[in-house]
Amino acid sequence: MTKPNVHLESGISVFDRCHDLAVETLCRNIKPWKDGLLDEPAPSIMAGQTYKSPWTRDCAFNVWNAAALLTPEAARNTLISTLIEDDGLVRIGGQYWDAIAWTTGAWHYYCVTGDHEFLELAHAATVNSLRYFEETELDPEMGLFQGPASYGDGVAAYPEPYNDAGGSSGILDWPAAHPEVGKIRMKALSTNCLYANAYWIADLMGRRLGLDAQVNESLRTQGDAVGGAINRHLWLPEKGCYAYFTDPTGRCEQYMEGLGHAFAILFGIASPEQARAVLDNQYVAPYGIPCVWPVFPWFASPDGMTFGRHNGTVWPFIQGFWASAAAMHGRLDLFDKELTALADMADRHREFKEIYHPITGEPYGGLQVDRGKVRLWAGEPHQTWSATGYLRMIYYDLFGMRFQPDELCFQPTVPPRFETLQLTGVKYRDMTLDVTIRNSGTRIASFALDGQPHEPVIPATLDGQHRIVMNMR
């Protein structure tokens, strides 16, 4: 695939090198693929260099992070390839608990591209999937959806009793090892945040399509109900953060889930006061936010240097979402830490690995149960969502791009280390944008489009080459 001709000049070479490396990683992992509703092999985004197929969750996050902007054709193909037909209805395929992440990626793809034909398919797939999961996974008493965390497909992500899947490393094998329970009944923070957002997006999709207003409003109300249930059952006021998940009895597991905290803030589930508390109280390791903290006792060592594959380790895609949550609330310090840490880790070995050690910043697969024994796993090479997590920090946070169905807004978050930033060759619908930012800060002092003062909003109807210059304060 032809590499997008997007170029970053930040004045600090490590960030520029990592931008190019991230774009290269995304492009090298685009390969012909046919599955789901994709009728013939077409360029699609693999989860990483060693993967032979896309994953629904990875697809959604990659499209949301950067692929919709840089590689819209591959983004569309991959989204379609992860849909299935079930009894004549289109719905989202993949691992059942995190499948609903697809909707967030699909909506972002639409906002970037304005692809109305795809929107109709995405709305049908979303509504059908929500109805399916309401029947199979919704706990009506608590108002939350059952299932593991949306990043945690390994048992290393969970405390007892979910750390024992009969010797298997996969959480999907847990029910077979515990037939007396029958299914996974935890209600995880990140997963329920994605469900709430999917309902809200279904409402927005329906409005764009001119569908029945009462149906749209009902979907919005259902999203509000899930968001309210998250705050009712998972918010820990005495700790100023959210619980990781509730067990079948309603007891909260009081671990910090990095992805769940990021989503609660990004989707507006956390109030401004809750968001500030989470940003203040979330533990961040020397090389970034851990996936889950603290470390489970069975992974800990006396020197404090061992961690689980899904516990205590740094996953760059989670760093990307956490950085966006920090930027959303003007936390330059937290945003800058994740951006700098990920650039350092990727630049050391000229590669975006799957997982990193939280203390050393070195590639580190973490400890995982496998065939009844705990062993150190290797992290996957050239992982796509690690690369797009970095691009997310550059495009959506540092340069502040906010894509809406009819416009592109700007709200940059520029740490003091940067004096002048330039991003050139950005293809957006029928236009190409060159963007310059001067000075640091979180507020735009002035904004010019093609040399003329302008609101920090670009209509999606423009075409041709355009130059944007912002001054920050």
BARO-465319 format. One record per residue (C-alpha): residue number from 1; chain; x, z, y. Coordinates in Angstrom, 1 decimal, m for minus. Layout:
<NUM; "A"; <X; Z; Y>>
...
//
This chain:
<1; "A"; <0.0; 0.0; 0.0>>
<2; "A"; <1.2; m0.8; 3.5>>
<3; "A"; <2.3; 2.4; 5.3>>
<4; "A"; <0.3; 3.1; 8.5>>
<5; "A"; <2.4; 2.5; 11.6>>
<6; "A"; <1.9; 5.9; 13.1>>
<7; "A"; <4.9; 7.5; 14.7>>
<8; "A"; <5.5; 11.0; 16.0>>
<9; "A"; <8.1; 12.0; 18.6>>
<10; "A"; <8.0; 15.7; 19.1>>
<11; "A"; <11.5; 16.3; 20.6>>
<12; "A"; <12.4; 18.3; 17.4>>
<13; "A"; <13.6; 16.1; 14.6>>
<14; "A"; <12.4; 18.2; 11.6>>
<15; "A"; <8.8; 17.8; 12.6>>
<16; "A"; <9.2; 14.1; 13.0>>
<17; "A"; <10.9; 13.7; 9.7>>
<18; "A"; <8.3; 15.7; 7.9>>
<19; "A"; <5.5; 13.6; 9.5>>
<20; "A"; <7.0; 10.4; 8.2>>
<21; "A"; <7.6; 12.1; 4.8>>
<22; "A"; <4.0; 13.2; 4.6>>
<23; "A"; <2.6; 9.8; 5.4>>
<24; "A"; <4.9; 8.3; 2.8>>
<25; "A"; <3.8; 10.8; 0.2>>
<26; "A"; <0.1; 10.0; 0.9>>
<27; "A"; <0.8; 6.3; 0.6>>
<28; "A"; <2.9; 6.5; m2.6>>
<29; "A"; <0.1; 8.4; m4.3>>
<30; "A"; <m2.4; 5.6; m3.7>>
<31; "A"; <m2.9; 3.6; m6.9>>
<32; "A"; <m5.5; 1.4; m8.5>>
<33; "A"; <m8.3; 3.4; m10.1>>
<34; "A"; <m11.8; 2.8; m11.5>>
<35; "A"; <m14.2; 5.6; m12.3>>
<36; "A"; <m17.6; 7.0; m11.3>>
<37; "A"; <m19.5; 4.6; m9.0>>
<38; "A"; <m16.4; 2.6; m8.3>>
<39; "A"; <m17.2; m0.8; m10.0>>
<40; "A"; <m13.7; m2.1; m10.3>>
<41; "A"; <m10.1; m0.9; m9.9>>
<42; "A"; <m9.3; m0.3; m6.2>>
<43; "A"; <m6.7; 1.7; m4.2>>
<44; "A"; <m7.5; 5.4; m4.6>>
<45; "A"; <m5.7; 8.7; m3.9>>
<46; "A"; <m4.2; 10.5; m6.8>>
<47; "A"; <m3.7; 14.3; m6.5>>
<48; "A"; <0.1; 13.8; m6.7>>
<49; "A"; <2.9; 11.8; m8.2>>
<50; "A"; <2.3; 13.0; m11.8>>
<51; "A"; <m1.5; 12.7; m11.8>>
<52; "A"; <m3.2; 9.8; m13.5>>
<53; "A"; <m6.5; 10.3; m11.7>>
<54; "A"; <m8.1; 11.8; m8.6>>
<55; "A"; <m9.6; 15.3; m8.6>>
<56; "A"; <m12.8; 15.8; m6.7>>
<57; "A"; <m11.6; 18.8; m4.8>>
<58; "A"; <m8.2; 17.3; m4.0>>
<59; "A"; <m9.9; 14.1; m2.9>>
<60; "A"; <m12.2; 15.9; m0.5>>
<61; "A"; <m9.4; 17.9; 1.1>>
<62; "A"; <m7.1; 14.9; 1.4>>
<63; "A"; <m9.8; 12.8; 3.0>>
<64; "A"; <m10.7; 15.6; 5.4>>
<65; "A"; <m7.0; 16.3; 6.2>>
<66; "A"; <m5.7; 12.9; 7.0>>
<67; "A"; <m6.7; 10.1; 4.6>>
<68; "A"; <m9.9; 9.2; 6.4>>
<69; "A"; <m7.8; 8.4; 9.5>>
<70; "A"; <m4.7; 6.9; 7.9>>
<71; "A"; <m6.1; 5.2; 4.8>>
<72; "A"; <m9.8; 4.8; 5.2>>
<73; "A"; <m10.3; 2.2; 2.4>>
<74; "A"; <m8.5; 4.4; m0.1>>
<75; "A"; <m10.5; 7.4; 1.2>>
<76; "A"; <m13.8; 5.7; 0.6>>
<77; "A"; <m12.8; 4.4; m2.8>>
<78; "A"; <m11.7; 7.8; m4.0>>
<79; "A"; <m14.9; 9.5; m2.7>>
<80; "A"; <m17.0; 7.0; m4.6>>
<81; "A"; <m14.9; 7.2; m7.7>>
<82; "A"; <m15.7; 10.9; m8.0>>
<83; "A"; <m19.5; 10.4; m8.0>>
<84; "A"; <m21.6; 10.2; m11.2>>
<85; "A"; <m25.1; 9.2; m12.2>>
<86; "A"; <m27.1; 11.9; m14.0>>
<87; "A"; <m30.6; 11.1; m15.1>>
<88; "A"; <m30.8; 8.2; m12.6>>
<89; "A"; <m29.6; 10.4; m9.7>>
<90; "A"; <m26.3; 10.2; m8.0>>
<91; "A"; <m24.4; 13.5; m7.7>>
<92; "A"; <m20.9; 14.8; m7.4>>
<93; "A"; <m18.7; 15.0; m10.5>>
<94; "A"; <m15.6; 17.0; m11.3>>
<95; "A"; <m15.1; 20.7; m11.9>>
<96; "A"; <m18.5; 22.2; m11.3>>
<97; "A"; <m17.6; 25.1; m9.0>>
<98; "A"; <m15.6; 23.2; m6.4>>
<99; "A"; <m17.4; 19.8; m6.6>>
<100; "A"; <m19.4; 20.6; m3.5>>
<101; "A"; <m16.2; 20.3; m1.5>>
<102; "A"; <m16.8; 16.6; m1.7>>
<103; "A"; <m19.5; 16.8; 1.0>>
<104; "A"; <m17.1; 18.2; 3.6>>
<105; "A"; <m14.6; 15.3; 2.9>>
<106; "A"; <m17.4; 12.7; 2.9>>
<107; "A"; <m18.8; 13.9; 6.3>>
<108; "A"; <m15.4; 13.7; 7.9>>
<109; "A"; <m14.9; 10.2; 6.5>>
<110; "A"; <m18.1; 9.2; 8.2>>
<111; "A"; <m17.2; 10.8; 11.5>>
<112; "A"; <m13.9; 9.0; 11.5>>
<113; "A"; <m15.1; 5.6; 10.4>>
<114; "A"; <m18.8; 5.4; 11.3>>
<115; "A"; <m19.5; 3.9; 7.9>>
<116; "A"; <m23.3; 4.1; 7.9>>
<117; "A"; <m23.8; 2.5; 4.4>>
<118; "A"; <m21.6; 5.2; 2.9>>
<119; "A"; <m23.5; 7.9; 4.7>>
<120; "A"; <m26.7; 7.0; 2.8>>
<121; "A"; <m24.9; 7.4; m0.5>>
<122; "A"; <m23.2; 10.6; 0.7>>
<123; "A"; <m26.5; 12.2; 1.7>>
<124; "A"; <m28.1; 11.4; m1.6>>
<125; "A"; <m25.2; 12.7; m3.6>>
<126; "A"; <m25.1; 15.9; m1.5>>
<127; "A"; <m28.8; 16.7; m1.7>>
<128; "A"; <m28.9; 15.9; m5.4>>
<129; "A"; <m25.9; 18.0; m6.1>>
<130; "A"; <m27.2; 21.0; m4.1>>
<131; "A"; <m30.5; 20.9; m6.0>>
<132; "A"; <m28.6; 20.7; m9.3>>
<133; "A"; <m26.4; 23.7; m8.5>>
<134; "A"; <m29.3; 25.6; m7.2>>
<135; "A"; <m30.8; 25.4; m10.7>>
<136; "A"; <m27.5; 26.1; m12.5>>
<137; "A"; <m25.4; 28.4; m10.4>>
<138; "A"; <m27.4; 30.1; m7.6>>
<139; "A"; <m28.0; 33.8; m7.9>>
<140; "A"; <m31.4; 34.1; m6.2>>
<141; "A"; <m31.0; 37.9; m5.7>>
<142; "A"; <m27.8; 37.8; m3.8>>
<143; "A"; <m28.3; 34.3; m2.4>>
<144; "A"; <m24.7; 33.3; m3.4>>
<145; "A"; <m23.5; 30.6; m5.8>>
<146; "A"; <m21.6; 31.6; m9.0>>
<147; "A"; <m18.2; 30.2; m10.0>>
<148; "A"; <m14.5; 30.6; m9.4>>
<149; "A"; <m12.7; 30.2; m6.1>>
<150; "A"; <m12.5; 26.6; m4.9>>
<151; "A"; <m8.7; 26.5; m5.3>>
<152; "A"; <m8.3; 28.7; m8.4>>
<153; "A"; <m8.5; 26.6; m11.6>>
<154; "A"; <m5.9; 28.9; m13.3>>
<155; "A"; <m6.5; 32.4; m14.6>>
<156; "A"; <m3.5; 33.5; m12.5>>
<157; "A"; <m5.9; 33.4; m9.6>>
<158; "A"; <m7.9; 36.3; m10.8>>
<159; "A"; <m7.7; 40.0; m11.5>>
<160; "A"; <m9.2; 41.6; m14.6>>
<161; "A"; <m11.3; 40.6; m16.5>>
<162; "A"; <m11.0; 37.0; m15.4>>
<163; "A"; <m7.2; 36.9; m16.1>>
<164; "A"; <m7.9; 36.7; m19.8>>
<165; "A"; <m9.3; 33.4; m21.1>>
<166; "A"; <m8.3; 33.9; m24.7>>
<167; "A"; <m4.7; 32.9; m24.1>>
<168; "A"; <m5.6; 29.8; m22.1>>
<169; "A"; <m4.2; 29.2; m18.6>>
<170; "A"; <m7.5; 27.6; m17.4>>
<171; "A"; <m10.4; 29.5; m15.9>>
<172; "A"; <m12.8; 27.0; m17.5>>
<173; "A"; <m11.9; 28.5; m20.9>>
<174; "A"; <m13.0; 32.0; m19.8>>
<175; "A"; <m16.6; 31.7; m21.0>>
<176; "A"; <m15.6; 30.6; m24.5>>
<177; "A"; <m13.4; 33.7; m24.7>>
<178; "A"; <m16.2; 36.0; m23.5>>
<179; "A"; <m19.4; 34.7; m25.2>>
<180; "A"; <m21.0; 38.1; m24.6>>
<181; "A"; <m21.1; 37.2; m20.9>>
<182; "A"; <m21.8; 33.5; m21.4>>
<183; "A"; <m20.6; 32.1; m18.0>>
<184; "A"; <m18.4; 32.9; m15.0>>
<185; "A"; <m20.6; 35.1; m12.7>>
<186; "A"; <m18.3; 35.9; m9.9>>
<187; "A"; <m19.3; 34.7; m6.4>>
<188; "A"; <m16.2; 33.6; m4.6>>
<189; "A"; <m15.7; 33.4; m0.8>>
<190; "A"; <m14.2; 30.0; m0.5>>
<191; "A"; <m16.7; 28.4; m2.8>>
<192; "A"; <m19.7; 29.8; m1.0>>
<193; "A"; <m18.3; 28.8; 2.3>>
<194; "A"; <m18.2; 25.2; 1.0>>
<195; "A"; <m21.8; 25.5; m0.2>>
<196; "A"; <m23.0; 26.8; 3.2>>
<197; "A"; <m21.2; 23.9; 5.0>>
<198; "A"; <m22.6; 21.4; 2.5>>
<199; "A"; <m26.2; 22.4; 3.5>>
<200; "A"; <m25.3; 22.1; 7.2>>
<201; "A"; <m23.8; 18.7; 6.6>>
<202; "A"; <m26.8; 17.5; 4.7>>
<203; "A"; <m28.9; 18.4; 7.7>>
<204; "A"; <m26.5; 16.4; 10.0>>
<205; "A"; <m26.5; 13.5; 7.6>>
<206; "A"; <m30.3; 13.4; 7.4>>
<207; "A"; <m30.6; 13.4; 11.2>>
<208; "A"; <m28.1; 10.5; 11.5>>
<209; "A"; <m30.2; 8.6; 8.9>>
<210; "A"; <m33.5; 9.4; 10.7>>
<211; "A"; <m34.9; 11.2; 7.6>>
<212; "A"; <m37.7; 13.7; 7.5>>
<213; "A"; <m37.1; 16.4; 10.2>>
<214; "A"; <m38.7; 19.2; 8.1>>
<215; "A"; <m36.4; 18.4; 5.1>>
<216; "A"; <m33.4; 18.4; 7.4>>
<217; "A"; <m34.4; 21.7; 8.9>>
<218; "A"; <m34.9; 23.2; 5.4>>
<219; "A"; <m31.4; 22.3; 4.5>>
<220; "A"; <m30.1; 23.8; 7.7>>
<221; "A"; <m32.0; 27.0; 6.9>>
<222; "A"; <m30.6; 27.1; 3.4>>
<223; "A"; <m27.1; 26.9; 4.8>>
<224; "A"; <m27.8; 29.7; 7.2>>
<225; "A"; <m29.1; 31.8; 4.2>>
<226; "A"; <m25.8; 31.3; 2.3>>
<227; "A"; <m23.8; 32.0; 5.4>>
<228; "A"; <m25.8; 35.2; 5.9>>
<229; "A"; <m25.4; 36.2; 2.3>>
<230; "A"; <m21.6; 35.8; 2.6>>
<231; "A"; <m21.5; 38.2; 5.6>>
<232; "A"; <m23.9; 40.6; 3.9>>
<233; "A"; <m22.1; 40.8; 0.5>>
<234; "A"; <m18.5; 39.9; 1.2>>
<235; "A"; <m17.7; 41.2; 4.6>>
<236; "A"; <m15.6; 44.4; 4.6>>
<237; "A"; <m16.1; 46.0; 8.0>>
<238; "A"; <m13.7; 48.8; 7.3>>
<239; "A"; <m10.9; 46.3; 6.6>>
<240; "A"; <m11.8; 43.7; 9.1>>
<241; "A"; <m11.7; 40.9; 6.5>>
<242; "A"; <m13.7; 39.3; 3.7>>
<243; "A"; <m13.6; 40.2; 0.0>>
<244; "A"; <m12.3; 37.7; m2.5>>
<245; "A"; <m15.4; 37.7; m4.6>>
<246; "A"; <m18.2; 39.9; m6.0>>
<247; "A"; <m18.4; 40.6; m9.7>>
<248; "A"; <m21.6; 40.5; m11.7>>
<249; "A"; <m22.6; 44.0; m10.5>>
<250; "A"; <m22.1; 43.1; m6.9>>
<251; "A"; <m18.8; 45.0; m6.6>>
<252; "A"; <m16.3; 43.4; m4.2>>
<253; "A"; <m12.8; 42.5; m5.2>>
<254; "A"; <m10.9; 43.5; m2.1>>
<255; "A"; <m8.1; 40.9; m2.3>>
<256; "A"; <m7.5; 38.5; 0.6>>
<257; "A"; <m8.3; 34.9; m0.3>>
<258; "A"; <m6.4; 32.7; 2.2>>
<259; "A"; <m8.6; 29.6; 1.7>>
<260; "A"; <m11.8; 31.6; 1.9>>
<261; "A"; <m10.7; 33.2; 5.1>>
<262; "A"; <m9.8; 29.9; 6.6>>
<263; "A"; <m13.1; 28.3; 5.6>>
<264; "A"; <m15.2; 31.3; 6.9>>
<265; "A"; <m13.6; 30.7; 10.3>>
<266; "A"; <m13.6; 26.9; 10.3>>
<267; "A"; <m17.2; 26.6; 9.3>>
<268; "A"; <m18.4; 29.2; 11.8>>
<269; "A"; <m19.6; 31.7; 9.1>>
<270; "A"; <m17.4; 34.4; 10.7>>
<271; "A"; <m18.6; 35.5; 14.1>>
<272; "A"; <m16.0; 35.3; 16.9>>
<273; "A"; <m15.4; 39.0; 16.4>>
<274; "A"; <m15.1; 38.7; 12.7>>
<275; "A"; <m12.7; 35.7; 13.1>>
<276; "A"; <m10.5; 37.6; 15.5>>
<277; "A"; <m10.4; 40.5; 12.9>>
<278; "A"; <m9.5; 38.2; 10.1>>
<279; "A"; <m6.8; 36.5; 12.1>>
<280; "A"; <m5.4; 39.9; 12.9>>
<281; "A"; <m5.6; 41.4; 9.4>>
<282; "A"; <m4.8; 38.6; 7.0>>
<283; "A"; <m1.4; 39.1; 5.4>>
<284; "A"; <1.0; 36.3; 6.1>>
<285; "A"; <4.3; 36.1; 4.1>>
<286; "A"; <7.6; 35.0; 5.6>>
<287; "A"; <6.9; 31.4; 4.6>>
<288; "A"; <3.2; 31.3; 5.1>>
<289; "A"; <m0.2; 32.6; 4.1>>
<290; "A"; <m0.5; 33.4; 0.4>>
<291; "A"; <m3.3; 32.0; m1.7>>
<292; "A"; <m4.4; 35.5; m2.7>>
<293; "A"; <m2.9; 38.9; m1.7>>
<294; "A"; <m1.8; 41.4; m2.8>>
<295; "A"; <0.0; 40.6; m6.0>>
<296; "A"; <m1.6; 41.5; m9.2>>
<297; "A"; <0.3; 44.2; m11.1>>
<298; "A"; <1.1; 42.0; m14.1>>
<299; "A"; <2.9; 39.5; m11.9>>
<300; "A"; <4.8; 42.0; m9.8>>
<301; "A"; <8.5; 42.9; m10.3>>
<302; "A"; <10.6; 45.8; m9.0>>
<303; "A"; <12.4; 43.6; m6.5>>
<304; "A"; <9.1; 42.1; m5.2>>
<305; "A"; <10.2; 38.6; m5.8>>
<306; "A"; <7.8; 37.4; m8.6>>
<307; "A"; <4.3; 36.1; m8.0>>
<308; "A"; <1.5; 34.4; m9.9>>
<309; "A"; <0.9; 30.7; m9.9>>
<310; "A"; <m2.3; 31.3; m7.9>>
<311; "A"; <m1.4; 34.8; m6.6>>
<312; "A"; <1.0; 35.6; m3.8>>
<313; "A"; <2.4; 32.0; m3.7>>
<314; "A"; <2.2; 29.6; m0.7>>
<315; "A"; <0.1; 26.5; m1.3>>
<316; "A"; <0.7; 24.1; 1.7>>
<317; "A"; <m2.9; 22.8; 1.7>>
<318; "A"; <m4.1; 26.3; 2.3>>
<319; "A"; <m1.5; 26.7; 5.0>>
<320; "A"; <m3.1; 23.6; 6.7>>
<321; "A"; <m6.6; 25.1; 6.7>>
<322; "A"; <m5.3; 28.5; 7.9>>
<323; "A"; <m3.3; 26.8; 10.7>>
<324; "A"; <m6.5; 25.0; 11.8>>
<325; "A"; <m8.4; 28.3; 11.8>>
<326; "A"; <m5.7; 29.9; 13.9>>
<327; "A"; <m5.7; 26.9; 16.3>>
<328; "A"; <m9.4; 27.0; 16.6>>
<329; "A"; <m9.1; 30.5; 18.1>>
<330; "A"; <m6.1; 29.8; 20.2>>
<331; "A"; <m3.6; 31.8; 18.1>>
<332; "A"; <m0.5; 29.9; 19.0>>
<333; "A"; <1.6; 32.4; 17.1>>
<334; "A"; <m0.1; 32.0; 13.8>>
<335; "A"; <m0.4; 28.2; 14.0>>
<336; "A"; <3.3; 27.8; 15.0>>
<337; "A"; <4.4; 30.0; 12.0>>
<338; "A"; <2.6; 27.8; 9.4>>
<339; "A"; <3.7; 24.6; 11.0>>
<340; "A"; <7.3; 25.7; 11.2>>
<341; "A"; <7.3; 27.2; 7.7>>
<342; "A"; <5.9; 24.1; 6.0>>
<343; "A"; <8.2; 21.8; 7.9>>
<344; "A"; <11.2; 23.9; 6.9>>
<345; "A"; <10.1; 24.0; 3.2>>
<346; "A"; <9.4; 20.3; 2.9>>
<347; "A"; <12.5; 19.2; 4.8>>
<348; "A"; <14.9; 21.2; 2.6>>
<349; "A"; <14.3; 19.0; m0.4>>
<350; "A"; <12.8; 16.0; 1.4>>
<351; "A"; <9.6; 16.5; m0.6>>
<352; "A"; <6.2; 18.1; m0.3>>
<353; "A"; <5.9; 20.3; m3.4>>
<354; "A"; <2.8; 21.8; m4.8>>
<355; "A"; <3.7; 25.5; m4.4>>
<356; "A"; <6.4; 27.5; m2.7>>
<357; "A"; <7.9; 31.0; m3.0>>
<358; "A"; <6.5; 33.1; m0.1>>
<359; "A"; <9.7; 35.0; 0.6>>
<360; "A"; <12.4; 32.3; 0.1>>
<361; "A"; <10.4; 29.1; 0.9>>
<362; "A"; <11.9; 27.5; m2.2>>
<363; "A"; <9.8; 25.4; m4.6>>
<364; "A"; <8.2; 27.9; m7.1>>
<365; "A"; <5.5; 27.3; m9.7>>
<366; "A"; <4.7; 31.0; m10.2>>
<367; "A"; <3.9; 33.0; m13.3>>
<368; "A"; <0.9; 31.9; m15.4>>
<369; "A"; <m0.6; 32.8; m18.7>>
<370; "A"; <m0.1; 30.1; m21.3>>
<371; "A"; <m1.0; 30.5; m25.0>>
<372; "A"; <m1.1; 34.2; m24.6>>
<373; "A"; <2.2; 34.6; m22.8>>
<374; "A"; <3.2; 34.9; m19.2>>
<375; "A"; <5.8; 32.3; m18.2>>
<376; "A"; <7.1; 30.6; m15.1>>
<377; "A"; <5.5; 27.3; m14.4>>
<378; "A"; <7.0; 24.4; m12.5>>
<379; "A"; <5.4; 23.2; m9.3>>
<380; "A"; <4.2; 19.5; m9.2>>
<381; "A"; <6.3; 17.0; m7.2>>
<382; "A"; <5.1; 14.9; m4.3>>
<383; "A"; <1.8; 16.7; m4.1>>
<384; "A"; <m0.7; 14.8; m1.9>>
<385; "A"; <m2.6; 17.7; m0.4>>
<386; "A"; <0.6; 19.5; 0.5>>
<387; "A"; <1.5; 16.4; 2.6>>
<388; "A"; <m1.9; 15.9; 4.1>>
<389; "A"; <m2.1; 19.7; 4.9>>
<390; "A"; <0.9; 19.1; 7.2>>
<391; "A"; <m0.6; 16.0; 8.7>>
<392; "A"; <m3.7; 18.0; 9.4>>
<393; "A"; <m1.6; 20.4; 11.5>>
<394; "A"; <m0.2; 17.5; 13.4>>
<395; "A"; <m3.3; 15.4; 14.1>>
<396; "A"; <m6.1; 18.0; 14.3>>
<397; "A"; <m4.3; 21.0; 15.6>>
<398; "A"; <m1.1; 20.0; 17.5>>
<399; "A"; <m2.8; 16.9; 19.0>>
<400; "A"; <m6.2; 18.5; 18.8>>
<401; "A"; <m8.2; 15.5; 17.5>>
<402; "A"; <m11.8; 16.4; 16.8>>
<403; "A"; <m13.8; 13.5; 15.2>>
<404; "A"; <m17.5; 13.3; 15.8>>
<405; "A"; <m19.9; 10.5; 14.7>>
<406; "A"; <m19.9; 8.9; 18.1>>
<407; "A"; <m16.7; 10.1; 19.8>>
<408; "A"; <m13.2; 11.5; 19.5>>
<409; "A"; <m12.6; 14.8; 21.4>>
<410; "A"; <m9.3; 16.5; 22.1>>
<411; "A"; <m8.4; 20.2; 22.0>>
<412; "A"; <m4.6; 20.5; 21.4>>
<413; "A"; <m2.8; 23.6; 20.4>>
<414; "A"; <0.8; 23.3; 21.6>>
<415; "A"; <3.4; 26.1; 20.9>>
<416; "A"; <6.0; 26.7; 23.6>>
<417; "A"; <8.7; 25.1; 21.5>>
<418; "A"; <7.3; 21.6; 22.4>>
<419; "A"; <7.8; 20.1; 25.9>>
<420; "A"; <6.6; 16.5; 25.3>>
<421; "A"; <4.7; 15.1; 22.3>>
<422; "A"; <4.0; 11.5; 21.5>>
<423; "A"; <1.9; 10.1; 18.7>>
<424; "A"; <1.7; 6.3; 18.7>>
<425; "A"; <m0.1; 3.6; 16.7>>
<426; "A"; <m3.1; 5.7; 15.7>>
<427; "A"; <m5.8; 3.4; 14.3>>
<428; "A"; <m9.3; 4.7; 15.0>>
<429; "A"; <m12.2; 2.3; 14.3>>
<430; "A"; <m11.5; m0.8; 16.4>>
<431; "A"; <m8.9; 0.8; 18.7>>
<432; "A"; <m5.3; 1.8; 18.6>>
<433; "A"; <m4.3; 4.9; 20.5>>
<434; "A"; <m1.0; 6.1; 21.9>>
<435; "A"; <m1.2; 9.8; 22.8>>
<436; "A"; <1.2; 11.8; 25.0>>
<437; "A"; <1.0; 15.5; 25.6>>
<438; "A"; <3.1; 17.3; 28.2>>
<439; "A"; <3.8; 21.1; 28.3>>
<440; "A"; <2.4; 23.7; 26.0>>
<441; "A"; <m0.7; 25.8; 25.8>>
<442; "A"; <m4.3; 25.6; 24.5>>
<443; "A"; <m6.1; 24.3; 27.6>>
<444; "A"; <m6.0; 20.8; 29.0>>
<445; "A"; <m5.0; 20.8; 32.6>>
<446; "A"; <m5.5; 17.1; 33.0>>
<447; "A"; <m6.5; 14.1; 30.9>>
<448; "A"; <m6.1; 10.4; 31.6>>
<449; "A"; <m7.3; 7.4; 29.7>>
<450; "A"; <m5.3; 4.2; 30.5>>
<451; "A"; <m4.0; 5.8; 33.7>>
<452; "A"; <m7.4; 7.0; 35.0>>
<453; "A"; <m8.7; 10.6; 35.0>>
<454; "A"; <m11.2; 11.1; 32.2>>
<455; "A"; <m13.0; 13.8; 30.2>>
<456; "A"; <m11.0; 14.7; 27.0>>
<457; "A"; <m13.5; 12.5; 25.0>>
<458; "A"; <m13.0; 8.9; 23.7>>
<459; "A"; <m16.2; 6.9; 22.9>>
<460; "A"; <m16.1; 5.5; 19.4>>
<461; "A"; <m17.2; 2.1; 20.8>>
<462; "A"; <m13.9; 1.3; 22.5>>
<463; "A"; <m11.6; m1.4; 21.1>>
<464; "A"; <m8.1; m2.6; 21.7>>
<465; "A"; <m5.0; m0.6; 22.8>>
<466; "A"; <m5.5; 2.5; 24.8>>
<467; "A"; <m3.1; 5.2; 26.2>>
<468; "A"; <m4.0; 8.8; 26.5>>
<469; "A"; <m1.9; 11.3; 28.6>>
<470; "A"; <m2.7; 15.1; 28.6>>
<471; "A"; <m1.1; 17.9; 30.5>>
<472; "A"; <m1.5; 21.4; 28.9>>
<473; "A"; <m1.5; 24.8; 30.4>>
//
